[in-house]
Amino acid sequence: MNFSALIRPGDTIMWGQSHAEPVTLMRALVEARHRIGRVRLFLGIGLSDVLAPEHADAFDFLAYCGSGANRRLARAGVLDILPAHYSQLPQLVRSATLRVDVVMLQVSPPDALGRYSLGLAREYLVEALNSARTIIGEVTPGVPWTHGGPYLRATDFDLLVESDAPLADTPASTPGPVETAIGKHVASLVEDGATLQTGIGAIPDAVLAQLMDRRDLGVHTGSIGDGIAALCEAGVVTNARKAIDAGVSVGGVIIGSARVREFAHRNPAVELRGTEYTHDATVLRHLDRFVAINSAVEVDLSGQVNAEVAAGTYVGAVGGVGDFLRAAQASRGGVPIIAMPSMAGRHSRIVAQLSGPTTIARSDACVIVTEYGVADLRGLSLAQRVSRMIDVAHPDHRERLEREARDASLRVVVPR
């Protein structure tokens, strides 16, 4: 594959994340990197093992997150991070603050009208398509033809290749006792008619599994996976009560197994949209009973949230957590939730002082959920928050946390 006429030294290259990675094009880029010259790669969640730290000999790695395969780049010290809210990414691309010269896409086979769908991801790719000099496409069998646009014709591509790379599967996880307990606590906060936003992983899967008895739930989220597909197929998610996009589940990316891909294929009740729609405050403000369910690395006793760094390594993201939590805080009947196990190995995830950056300030008070219960910090004073947070910490750490709170001159008051 000859990239020399399409990619120039100094270019920034962007592609879809997770299951939307164009693996065939990525492998060809790695093989041709010394012939092309040094370029910058903008990465989302890494799923494949194509990129490795030694490729920093020709690539500058920039990402909004340290998730998935990006983690080994971060640990090797070759990953730079863009700590921006997800909602800011389209404007950064549009203004060329985050310049995108080349977009490499994984696309579905064309429909009867010759239109290629972006398949498994829209997100920031929508804005990048409007800004990039060069568009390279990889047609991958098994990628669903999804609604939401934009759709591309063969003439829109500077290079279009066929791929035989198999699609990776990430099926919904089987929750253990901790995840099940968290799922039940979070589910208790979800009313009939609520609109859900969830992240990816064991905790969101556990929450969704507990919602089979709800009615008329809606979906407006970043990622759509097997758990959401299951709720739609069971008739739990109807989107009937949403003030916008009634009858349609809206997301930015599909992450999961063949089940969710088959569910989304040519399904007009599922639409993937760009980040400028999925994460925009002016869109989200129309959603009543918006329940945002996100996770974190750790939360301190005052409610500050670190969703980015663990043990000195960048493992998470600023991402959409702030966008969605603030939307839920502003929503009529909304619930901004941070759900996480109380422990990471032997260490408490509820801490007296954060060990990493403050992704969510304590002024954006959330509902913190662990396997030990629910700490609704909204409207509580600092002293009241300390008591609530200790109550949902692991019992083995509560006495120490109370002592550390007093050492830090934090009062402990039981909320009324």
KOLMIKE-175914 format. One record per residue (C-alpha): residue in three letters; x, y, z. Coordinates in steps of 0.25 Angstrom, whole numbers, plus 5000, padded with zeros to 4 digits. Layout:
residues N
ALAXYZ ...
***
This chain:
residues 416
MET500050005000 ASN500750134995 PHE500450245005 SER501550335000 ALA500650424991 LEU499550435002 ILE500250455015 ARG501350555017 PRO502450575028 GLY501850665039 ASP500350615037 THR499450585048 ILE498650455045 MET497350425052 TRP496450295052 GLY495250235059 GLN495450175073 SER495250035079 HIS494549945069 ALA494550055059 GLU496050045057 PRO496450025043 VAL497449915046 THR497849885032 LEU498250025029 MET498850045043 ARG499749925040 ALA500149975026 LEU500450115033 VAL501350045043 GLU502149975032 ALA502250095024 ARG502650195035 HIS504150215032 ARG503850235017 ILE502750345021 GLY503550425031 ARG503050465045 VAL501550485047 ARG500650505059 LEU499550405062 PHE498250445070 LEU497750325077 GLY496450295084 ILE496250165092 GLY497250065087 LEU496749925084 SER497749855075 ASP499149825078 VAL499649895065 LEU500350015071 ALA501549985081 PRO502450075088 GLU503650055079 HIS502850115068 ALA503150255074 ASP504350255065 ALA503450315055 PHE502150345062 ASP501750445072 PHE500550385080 LEU499450485085 ALA498250435091 TYR497050485099 CYS497150355108 GLY498050255113 SER497050135112 GLY497250005106 ALA498449985097 ASN498850125100 ARG499250085114 ARG500550025109 LEU500950145102 ALA500650225114 ARG501550135123 ALA502650145113 GLY502650295114 VAL502250315099 LEU500850365100 ASP500450505101 ILE499050545106 LEU498050645101 PRO497250675114 ALA496050735108 HIS494550715110 TYR493950625099 SER493050735095 GLN494250825092 LEU494850725082 PRO494050775069 GLN494350915071 LEU495850885074 VAL495850815060 ARG494950915053 SER495951025058 ALA497150945054 THR497650955068 LEU497650805067 ARG498050805053 VAL497550675045 ASP498250655031 VAL497850515029 VAL496650425033 MET496750275032 LEU495350215033 GLN494750075035 VAL493450075027 SER492349975024 PRO492149915011 PRO491250015002 ASP489750005002 ALA488949994989 LEU489150134986 GLY490650124987 ARG490750195001 TYR491750155011 SER491450175025 LEU492450205036 GLY491950085043 LEU492350075057 ALA492750215060 ARG492450355057 GLU492950445069 TYR494050545065 LEU494250475052 VAL493050555046 GLU493750685048 ALA495150625044 LEU494450585030 ASN494150735028 SER495550775031 ALA496550675026 ARG497250685013 THR497250535011 ILE496250425014 ILE496650285013 GLY495650175015 GLU495650025019 VAL494449945015 THR494249835026 PRO493249725024 GLY492349705037 VAL492349855040 PRO490949895041 TRP490250005032 THR489850105043 HIS488850225042 GLY489250365046 GLY490150405034 PRO490950455028 TYR491050355017 LEU492150345007 ARG492250314992 ALA493450244986 THR493850374980 ASP494050434994 PHE495250354997 ASP496650374992 LEU496950234994 LEU495950114997 VAL496449975001 GLU495749845004 SER496049785018 ASP495949645022 ALA496349675037 PRO495349605047 LEU494549695056 ALA494949685071 ASP493849645080 THR493649705094 PRO492449645099 ALA491749685112 SER492449645124 THR491849545135 PRO491749635147 GLY492349585161 PRO491749605174 VAL492349745175 GLU491849795162 THR490449735164 ALA490349805177 ILE490749935170 GLY489749905159 LYS488649895169 HIS488950025176 VAL489050105163 ALA487750035157 SER487050085169 LEU487250225164 VAL486750205150 GLU485250235149 ASP484350185137 GLY484450285126 ALA485950325129 THR486950345118 LEU488250275121 GLN489750305118 THR490650195121 GLY492150175119 ILE492750035116 GLY493249925125 ALA492749835136 ILE492049935144 PRO491149995133 ASP490849845129 ALA490449815143 VAL489549935144 LEU488849905131 ALA488649765135 GLN487749815147 LEU486849905138 MET486049795131 ASP484749825140 ARG484749975135 ARG483850035125 ASP484150135114 LEU485550165116 GLY486350255107 VAL487750255102 HIS488650375099 THR490050325101 GLY491550325096 SER491650175094 ILE490550075091 GLY490849925095 ASP490249795097 GLY489549835110 ILE488749945103 ALA488449855091 ALA487849755101 LEU486949855107 CYS486449905094 GLU486149765089 ALA485449735102 GLY484549865100 VAL485149935112 VAL485750045104 THR484750105095 ASN485250255095 ALA483750285095 ARG483850395106 LYS485050475101 ALA484750615097 ILE485750595085 ASP486050475076 ALA484750405081 GLY484850265077 VAL486350265075 SER487550225083 VAL488650325080 GLY490150295082 GLY491550325077 VAL492150185076 ILE491850045076 ILE492649955086 GLY492349815088 SER492149675081 ALA491449635069 ARG490149645076 VAL490149795077 ARG490649805062 GLU489549715057 PHE488549795065 ALA489049935060 HIS489149885045 ARG488149965037 ASN487349995049 PRO486650125048 ALA486450125063 VAL487950135066 GLU488650265061 LEU490150295063 ARG490450445063 GLY491650535064 THR492250585077 GLU491650725074 TYR490250655076 THR490450545086 HIS491250635096 ASP490750775094 ALA490050845105 THR489050915097 VAL488550775092 LEU488650705106 ARG487850815113 HIS486550765106 LEU486650625113 ASP485850615126 ARG486250505136 PHE487550495130 VAL488350385137 ALA489850395135 ILE490650275140 ASN492150285139 SER493350225147 ALA494650285153 VAL495950245158 GLU495750305172 VAL494850405179 ASP495250485191 LEU494450515204 SER493950645199 GLY493450595186 GLN494650625176 VAL494750525165 ASN496050475159 ALA495650395146 GLU497050405139 VAL498250355147 ALA498550235155 ALA499850205162 GLY500550315153 THR500050255140 TYR499050325131 VAL497950215130 GLY496650295128 ALA496150425122 VAL495550555124 GLY494650505112 GLY493150525113 VAL493050505128 GLY492950655131 ASP491950685120 PHE491050575124 LEU491050595139 ARG490750745137 ALA489650715128 ALA489050615138 GLN489250715149 ALA488450815141 SER487350725136 ARG485950725142 GLY486050595150 GLY487450565146 VAL488450485154 PRO489950505152 ILE490650375156 ILE492050325159 ALA491950175161 MET493250095165 PRO493649985174 SER494150035188 MET495549965186 ALA496549955175 GLY497349835180 ARG497749865194 HIS497550015193 SER496350095196 ARG495750175184 ILE495150265194 VAL496250355199 ALA496550475208 GLN497350535197 LEU497350505182 SER498650445177 GLY498450505163 PRO497750615156 THR496350675159 THR495550635147 ILE494250675154 ALA494250785164 ARG493450765177 SER492550885173 ASP491950795162 ALA491450705173 CYS491050555169 VAL490450435174 ILE491550335178 VAL491250195178 THR492050075183 GLU491649935187 TYR491349985201 GLY490250085197 VAL489950225191 ALA490550355195 ASP489750465189 LEU490650595191 ARG489650695185 GLY489350805194 LEU490250755205 SER491350835213 LEU492750785213 ALA492650725227 GLN491350655223 ARG492050595211 VAL493150535219 SER492150455227 ARG491450405215 MET492750365207 ILE493250285219 ASP491950215220 VAL492150155205 ALA493650125207 HIS494149985210 PRO493949955225 ASP495449925226 HIS495750075223 ARG494650155229 GLU495350175243 ARG496650215235 LEU495850315226 GLU495150375238 ARG496550395245 GLU497150455233 ALA495950545231 ARG496150595245 ASP497650615243 ALA497250705231 SER496350785240 LEU495150735232 ARG493950725241 VAL493050605241 VAL491550635242 VAL490450535240 PRO489450595230 ARG488050615234 
***
